[in-house]
Amino acid sequence: MMSTIQISKETKSLISTFGTKEDTYEDIIKRLYKLAVKEQLREFLMSSENTVSIDEAREMINNGKD
């Protein structure tokens, strides 16, 4: 089922810069989505929140903590 979305001419122009003449807007948007998902995963994996260093993990293991 197809859907129509409204975007400004500026946004349409920006989106089109990510594609070639053969690409549809759907192709471009899907490609951008995949890139965004990869970036979110990279940021999550590289985040220092809720992480411990290797030395801290070893100390926790040696002290019997999970």
C-alpha positions as CSV (number, residue, x, y, z in Angstrom):
1,M,0.0,0.0,0.0
2,M,1.5,3.3,-1.0
3,S,1.3,6.5,1.1
4,T,1.9,10.1,0.4
5,I,3.9,12.4,2.7
6,Q,4.3,16.1,2.5
7,I,7.8,17.5,2.6
8,S,9.1,20.9,1.7
9,K,10.9,21.5,-1.7
10,E,14.1,22.1,0.3
11,T,13.8,18.7,2.0
12,K,13.0,17.0,-1.3
13,S,16.1,18.6,-2.8
14,L,18.2,17.5,0.2
15,I,17.0,13.9,0.0
16,S,17.6,13.7,-3.8
17,T,21.3,14.5,-3.2
18,F,21.7,11.1,-1.6
19,G,20.6,9.3,-4.7
20,T,21.3,8.8,-8.4
21,K,19.0,9.3,-11.3
22,E,18.0,5.6,-11.1
23,D,17.0,5.8,-7.4
24,T,13.5,6.4,-6.4
25,Y,12.8,8.5,-3.3
26,E,11.8,5.3,-1.5
27,D,15.2,3.8,-2.4
28,I,16.9,6.9,-1.0
29,I,14.8,7.0,2.2
30,K,15.4,3.3,2.9
31,R,19.2,3.8,2.4
32,L,19.1,6.7,4.8
33,Y,17.1,4.7,7.3
34,K,19.7,1.9,7.2
35,L,22.5,4.3,7.8
36,A,20.6,5.9,10.7
37,V,20.1,2.5,12.3
38,K,23.8,1.6,12.0
39,E,24.7,5.0,13.5
40,Q,22.4,4.5,16.4
41,L,23.9,1.0,17.0
42,R,27.4,2.4,16.8
43,E,26.6,5.2,19.3
44,F,25.0,2.7,21.6
45,L,27.9,0.3,21.5
46,M,30.5,3.0,21.9
47,S,28.7,4.7,24.8
48,S,30.5,4.7,28.1
49,E,27.2,4.6,29.9
50,N,26.6,1.4,31.8
51,T,29.9,0.0,30.9
52,V,32.9,-1.1,32.9
53,S,36.5,-1.3,32.0
54,I,38.2,-4.7,31.5
55,D,40.1,-4.2,34.8
56,E,36.9,-3.4,36.6
57,A,35.2,-6.5,35.2
58,R,38.2,-8.7,36.2
59,E,38.0,-7.3,39.7
60,M,34.3,-8.0,39.9
61,I,34.9,-11.6,38.8
62,N,37.7,-12.0,41.3
63,N,35.5,-10.6,44.0
64,G,32.6,-12.9,43.0
65,K,30.3,-10.2,41.8
66,D,28.2,-10.3,38.7
